Amino acid sequence: MEKVQKTRRTRRVDVRRLVFTALMAALSIVLAEPPLAFKVGIMPSFMTFDFSDVPAMLASMTMGPVSGVFVCLIKNIFGCFTTKTACVGELSNFILSAALVFPAGLIAHRNGKYIRAVVGCLSGTVLMALMSIPSNYFLVFPAYGTAFGLPIDALVGYYQKILPSVENLIQCLIIFNVPFTLVKGLCAAIISILLYKKLRPVFSGIYRE
């Protein structure tokens, strides 16, 4: 009898986890769309700033890193239906968002110490910024060039319109993408940390029955 009750409780936990994850994914989708997502004038036009990683980070820290990555995945699958980048932008966003939220959940999940949430979010931010170099250089930019028939030099040209002194893709990524990604991740981390203390008890109810 006790085993049956425990199984039922586990099923309720799984259903609640699924519902809250879906809710965070829906919120992430909304935050990824204009006008909540916007261009930054000092960056190439294909780079967009948004706060859609905040729900994913909260899901990761409260329900585990798998839930956080799942939110990122759903957001970008949905984005593929309205994309103007042949899903390459969504691929890039998923890679970097997953790099951001996974460490946050891995370090902070199911631990009451607030410092672990801070460390997790900051670790994810740094990893996201560093990951922007290899992911863009080896995967995203070649895929984008293939999808639209553009050589890498043409893509570098978007950066040269802003800073003519850049000469190659690596310079572009270091000068533009790394700081941009770092600031974007840091903003998401700060908001998530501020919300974490208030929201964690709500999400923790998932595990208490």
C-alpha positions as a Python dict, from the first residue, in 0.01 Angstrom:
ca = {
    (1, 'M'): (0, 0, 0),
    (2, 'E'): (279, 236, 93),
    (3, 'K'): (453, 157, -235),
    (4, 'V'): (137, 240, -432),
    (5, 'Q'): (98, 572, -252),
    (6, 'K'): (461, 657, -320),
    (7, 'T'): (413, 578, -690),
    (8, 'R'): (109, 805, -702),
    (9, 'R'): (301, 1086, -536),
    (10, 'T'): (582, 1043, -789),
    (11, 'R'): (335, 1065, -1076),
    (12, 'R'): (188, 1386, -933),
    (13, 'V'): (537, 1530, -903),
    (14, 'D'): (612, 1444, -1267),
    (15, 'V'): (286, 1602, -1387),
    (16, 'R'): (354, 1918, -1190),
    (17, 'R'): (710, 1935, -1317),
    (18, 'L'): (581, 1902, -1672),
    (19, 'V'): (316, 2172, -1620),
    (20, 'F'): (559, 2421, -1466),
    (21, 'T'): (818, 2350, -1734),
    (22, 'A'): (558, 2409, -2005),
    (23, 'L'): (456, 2733, -1834),
    (24, 'M'): (816, 2856, -1828),
    (25, 'A'): (856, 2756, -2194),
    (26, 'A'): (547, 2957, -2289),
    (27, 'L'): (678, 3260, -2102),
    (28, 'S'): (1017, 3220, -2268),
    (29, 'I'): (853, 3215, -2612),
    (30, 'V'): (670, 3541, -2535),
    (31, 'L'): (988, 3710, -2414),
    (32, 'A'): (1174, 3603, -2729),
    (33, 'E'): (936, 3791, -2959),
    (34, 'P'): (930, 4165, -3050),
    (35, 'P'): (888, 4415, -2897),
    (36, 'L'): (1029, 4234, -2592),
    (37, 'A'): (1320, 4121, -2812),
    (38, 'F'): (1503, 4408, -2977),
    (39, 'K'): (1806, 4505, -3182),
    (40, 'V'): (2106, 4682, -3033),
    (41, 'G'): (2238, 4961, -3254),
    (42, 'I'): (2607, 4893, -3193),
    (43, 'M'): (2572, 4528, -3294),
    (44, 'P'): (2506, 4362, -3632),
    (45, 'S'): (2137, 4349, -3722),
    (46, 'F'): (2112, 3970, -3681),
    (47, 'M'): (2197, 3991, -3310),
    (48, 'T'): (1893, 4033, -3084),
    (49, 'F'): (1876, 4113, -2714),
    (50, 'D'): (1600, 3956, -2507),
    (51, 'F'): (1523, 3815, -2164),
    (52, 'S'): (1385, 3479, -2275),
    (53, 'D'): (1656, 3293, -2082),
    (54, 'V'): (1516, 3406, -1746),
    (55, 'P'): (1229, 3151, -1739),
    (56, 'A'): (1470, 2879, -1850),
    (57, 'M'): (1714, 2966, -1570),
    (58, 'L'): (1435, 2964, -1312),
    (59, 'A'): (1314, 2627, -1441),
    (60, 'S'): (1668, 2493, -1427),
    (61, 'M'): (1736, 2612, -1073),
    (62, 'T'): (1403, 2501, -928),
    (63, 'M'): (1324, 2185, -1124),
    (64, 'G'): (1664, 2075, -1248),
    (65, 'P'): (1892, 2139, -1547),
    (66, 'V'): (1694, 1907, -1776),
    (67, 'S'): (1383, 2121, -1731),
    (68, 'G'): (1583, 2435, -1806),
    (69, 'V'): (1731, 2293, -2125),
    (70, 'F'): (1387, 2166, -2225),
    (71, 'V'): (1251, 2523, -2196),
    (72, 'C'): (1530, 2640, -2428),
    (73, 'L'): (1450, 2363, -2674),
    (74, 'I'): (1076, 2436, -2686),
    (75, 'K'): (1139, 2809, -2729),
    (76, 'N'): (1364, 2752, -3029),
    (77, 'I'): (1146, 2484, -3188),
    (78, 'F'): (861, 2734, -3176),
    (79, 'G'): (1092, 3000, -3320),
    (80, 'C'): (1164, 2780, -3621),
    (81, 'F'): (805, 2833, -3740),
    (82, 'T'): (858, 3208, -3776),
    (83, 'T'): (1231, 3220, -3839),
    (84, 'K'): (1406, 3433, -4099),
    (85, 'T'): (1740, 3259, -4046),
    (86, 'A'): (1658, 2909, -4178),
    (87, 'C'): (1662, 2792, -3813),
    (88, 'V'): (2033, 2872, -3783),
    (89, 'G'): (1960, 3153, -3538),
    (90, 'E'): (1748, 2915, -3333),
    (91, 'L'): (2028, 2659, -3331),
    (92, 'S'): (2272, 2921, -3204),
    (93, 'N'): (2028, 3041, -2941),
    (94, 'F'): (1966, 2688, -2816),
    (95, 'I'): (2337, 2609, -2782),
    (96, 'L'): (2415, 2927, -2591),
    (97, 'S'): (2099, 2922, -2379),
    (98, 'A'): (2162, 2561, -2280),
    (99, 'A'): (2519, 2654, -2186),
    (100, 'L'): (2375, 2928, -1966),
    (101, 'V'): (2100, 2740, -1784),
    (102, 'F'): (2255, 2396, -1740),
    (103, 'P'): (2529, 2497, -1492),
    (104, 'A'): (2279, 2712, -1303),
    (105, 'G'): (2051, 2415, -1248),
    (106, 'L'): (2333, 2171, -1187),
    (107, 'I'): (2476, 2383, -905),
    (108, 'A'): (2161, 2536, -752),
    (109, 'H'): (1894, 2266, -794),
    (110, 'R'): (1742, 2136, -468),
    (111, 'N'): (1981, 2331, -252),
    (112, 'G'): (1855, 2601, -18),
    (113, 'K'): (2179, 2798, -13),
    (114, 'Y'): (2130, 3120, -205),
    (115, 'I'): (2502, 3144, -277),
    (116, 'R'): (2478, 2830, -490),
    (117, 'A'): (2218, 3001, -709),
    (118, 'V'): (2451, 3298, -752),
    (119, 'V'): (2749, 3076, -835),
    (120, 'G'): (2542, 2866, -1073),
    (121, 'C'): (2407, 3167, -1263),
    (122, 'L'): (2746, 3334, -1291),
    (123, 'S'): (2909, 3008, -1401),
    (124, 'G'): (2648, 2968, -1671),
    (125, 'T'): (2703, 3327, -1785),
    (126, 'V'): (3076, 3276, -1828),
    (127, 'L'): (3029, 2943, -2005),
    (128, 'M'): (2772, 3098, -2241),
    (129, 'A'): (3009, 3381, -2335),
    (130, 'L'): (3302, 3146, -2394),
    (131, 'M'): (3085, 2901, -2588),
    (132, 'S'): (2987, 3176, -2830),
    (133, 'I'): (3330, 3158, -2996),
    (134, 'P'): (3354, 2788, -3097),
    (135, 'S'): (2980, 2746, -3159),
    (136, 'N'): (2966, 3044, -3395),
    (137, 'Y'): (3303, 2982, -3560),
    (138, 'F'): (3269, 2611, -3628),
    (139, 'L'): (2893, 2564, -3660),
    (140, 'V'): (2660, 2863, -3672),
    (141, 'F'): (2836, 3093, -3920),
    (142, 'P'): (2926, 2812, -4164),
    (143, 'A'): (2565, 2690, -4147),
    (144, 'Y'): (2432, 3042, -4201),
    (145, 'G'): (2666, 3094, -4495),
    (146, 'T'): (2557, 2765, -4651),
    (147, 'A'): (2187, 2837, -4597),
    (148, 'F'): (2203, 3178, -4763),
    (149, 'G'): (2490, 3126, -5004),
    (150, 'L'): (2715, 3377, -4831),
    (151, 'P'): (3092, 3344, -4787),
    (152, 'I'): (3237, 3407, -4442),
    (153, 'D'): (3389, 3733, -4569),
    (154, 'A'): (3040, 3862, -4645),
    (155, 'L'): (2932, 3784, -4290),
    (156, 'V'): (3241, 3959, -4155),
    (157, 'G'): (3128, 4257, -4360),
    (158, 'Y'): (2829, 4305, -4129),
    (159, 'Y'): (3073, 4365, -3845),
    (160, 'Q'): (3301, 4584, -4056),
    (161, 'K'): (3013, 4824, -4114),
    (162, 'I'): (3027, 4897, -3743),
    (163, 'L'): (3401, 4856, -3685),
    (164, 'P'): (3601, 4867, -4011),
    (165, 'S'): (3925, 4759, -3840),
    (166, 'V'): (3812, 4399, -3780),
    (167, 'E'): (3976, 4163, -4029),
    (168, 'N'): (3844, 3813, -3969),
    (169, 'L'): (3568, 3614, -3801),
    (170, 'I'): (3763, 3537, -3483),
    (171, 'Q'): (3818, 3907, -3422),
    (172, 'C'): (3449, 3973, -3480),
    (173, 'L'): (3346, 3708, -3232),
    (174, 'I'): (3587, 3824, -2964),
    (175, 'I'): (3512, 4195, -3002),
    (176, 'F'): (3136, 4173, -3058),
    (177, 'N'): (2982, 3837, -2971),
    (178, 'V'): (3162, 3759, -2646),
    (179, 'P'): (3080, 4093, -2474),
    (180, 'F'): (2725, 4090, -2613),
    (181, 'T'): (2664, 3735, -2494),
    (182, 'L'): (2825, 3807, -2157),
    (183, 'V'): (2602, 4111, -2095),
    (184, 'K'): (2293, 3923, -2213),
    (185, 'G'): (2369, 3629, -1986),
    (186, 'L'): (2455, 3856, -1695),
    (187, 'C'): (2124, 4041, -1725),
    (188, 'A'): (1935, 3711, -1729),
    (189, 'A'): (2141, 3587, -1433),
    (190, 'I'): (2078, 3898, -1221),
    (191, 'I'): (1702, 3891, -1284),
    (192, 'S'): (1688, 3517, -1216),
    (193, 'I'): (1883, 3550, -891),
    (194, 'L'): (1651, 3827, -771),
    (195, 'L'): (1342, 3619, -851),
    (196, 'Y'): (1481, 3288, -728),
    (197, 'K'): (1431, 3349, -356),
    (198, 'K'): (1065, 3442, -397),
    (199, 'L'): (973, 3180, -655),
    (200, 'R'): (1164, 2880, -527),
    (201, 'P'): (911, 2798, -247),
    (202, 'V'): (635, 2788, -509),
    (203, 'F'): (826, 2548, -729),
    (204, 'S'): (953, 2347, -432),
    (205, 'G'): (595, 2244, -362),
    (206, 'I'): (639, 2008, -656),
    (207, 'Y'): (864, 1788, -444),
    (208, 'R'): (690, 1801, -108),
    (209, 'E'): (398, 1561, -139),
}
